[in-house]
Amino acid sequence: MLESTTVARNYAEVLHSLAQKAGDAAGWGTLIEAVAQAVSTDVTMRRFLESPKIAGEQKRAAIRRAFASQLPAPFVKFLEMLITKRRQTAIAQIATEYRAILDAAAGRVHASVTVARPLDAAGTESLAAALSKAFGATVVPHVLVDAELIGGVVVRVGDKVMDGSVRKRMQSLRSRMLGTAR
């Protein structure tokens, strides 16, 4: 998995470099995500691109026909290069890594936030503001609900976990009580 992530990251960096030369890094992010979405949802397209029985030139020609009039030429050449290098199955990972590059450039981080009850829009905005202040970057919260938390919040940003849940506090209290009782 680490190797495929590294490979996807390398291709995403190449794509980002091409996008910067074209002056449209955000637009190209939308394009690679749309292509990734099309590949993941269109079974025929996915099977066509993944099939070892179909020659690379046939795949590249199909990509040219499908996208040449709709997408920038360097973007289409990038897709063709993925096929040449047999990396077309990594398009979704490349899109994810590209989004991470754009987020890093914009000073944005994504946080997985687990709460006990659903938050309304104001609660989500307040949470985003507090997390942005704590992390010193714009935080985009992805809120998940887990009733087992009882209350509080668990925040994951990358490999950092901040557990402010009532469940965690109760476990800590229990450990301290049992530790002191001995």
N, C-alpha and C positions, 0 to 999 in steps of 0.2 A: 504493500500500500504506500509506504514512504517513497519508494522509487517512482511509482506512478504519479504521486503528488508532485515530486520534484520535476519529473518530465513535463507534467501539465503546467507547472509554474514557469518552466523555461519557455514553453511555447506561448504562454500568456504574456511573458515579458517581451517576446519577439512581436506579438500582436500589438502590444501597447506601444512599442517603439514605432511600428508602422502607423498606428493610429495618431500618435503625436506628430509624425511627419505630415500626416494628412490634416492635422489640426482639429481632430474630432474624437478625442479619447472616449468621451462619454457616449457618443453616438455609436462608436464601434463596439462598446460594451453592450449596448442594446442589440446590435446586430449579432454578436456571438451568442448572446443569450437566446435570441430568437431562433438561430440555427440549432442550438442545443435543444431548445424546446421542440422544434420540428422533428429532430432526430429521435427524441425520447417519446414523442406522442404518435408519430407516423411509423407504424410497424413495417410497412413496405420500404420506406426510406432507410430505416435502421437495418433491416435485413439485407437490403441492397449494399449498403456501405460496409456491413460486417462480413458479407459473403466472401470466402476465399476463392470461390469458383468464378467470380467476376474479376476480370483484369483491371488493374489500376487505371489504365488509360480509359477504359469504358466509364469508370467511376468519375474520373476527372472531367471527361467530356460531358457527362450528365450534370455535374456541378456547374460547369461553364454554361451549359444551355439553361439550367434552372435559375442561375443567379447573375449571369453577366450583365443583363439589362437592369437589374434591380440593386446590385451592390457595387461598391467601389472596386475597381480592377485589382488593386493590391490585396483587398480582403478576399476576393475570389482566388487569387494566386496563393494566398495563405491557406485556404481550404484545400486547394489542389496539392500544396506541399504536404499537408497533413496526410492526404491519401498516399502520396508518393512514399512518405516515411512510415506508412501503415499505422498512423496515429489517429485515424478518424474516429475510433471508438473512445477517444479521450476528449471529445469536443465538450461534453458536459463538465468534465473536470477543468478543462481550460477556461470555460466560461466562469466557473466558480473562482478560479485563481485570478482571472482578469478582474472580476468584481473586487477581490481582496486588494489588488494593486490600486484600483481606483479609490477604494475606501482609505487605504493607507495614505495616498496622495492628498486626499481631502481631510485627513485627520479624523476619520470616522472609524469606530469600532462597533462590532455587533455583539450584543450580550443576550445570552439565553437567560431569561428571568422566570423563575418558577414561583408562583404565588398560590395561596390556598383558595382564593375566590377570584372570579374574573374582575378585571379593572375596567372602569369606564375611561373615556377619552382623557378626561382631566387627570385621572390617576396615572395613566400611562405617560402623559406629558410631564407630570410632576416627577415620576420615577426617572424618566429620561433625563430631566434637568439635574436631579440629584446625582445620578450615575455619571453624567457628563462632568459635573464638578469634581466628583471623586476620582475619575480616571484622567481628567485633564484633556479630554478629547470628546468629540461629539459621539454620544452613545446611541445606537439604534437598538431599542429593546425588542426582543422577540419573546412575548409573554406566553407561558404555558401554565395551565391550572392543574394543581395536584392537591386535592382535598386532604390528603394524609399529612400535609405540612402543619395543619391546624391553624397556623397564622404565620406572619413574617414573610420573608423572601429569601430565595437562594439565587445568586447571580453568578453566571459563568461567562468569563471573557477570556477566550483562548484557553490557557491552562490554569488560569486563576479562578478560584471558587471562593465566593464570600457567602457563608451560610449564616443567615440571620433568622432562621426559622424557629418557631416555637418548639418544634420537634427536637431540633439540635440543642436548644437551650435546656429542654427537659432531660435529654440524654446527658448533657454536661452536669446538670444538677444532680442527677441520679448517681453518676460516677463519683462526684465529690462527696455525696452523702455516704455512699458505700465505702469510699476510700477513708473517710473520717471515722466511720463506725468501727473500723477494724482496729 
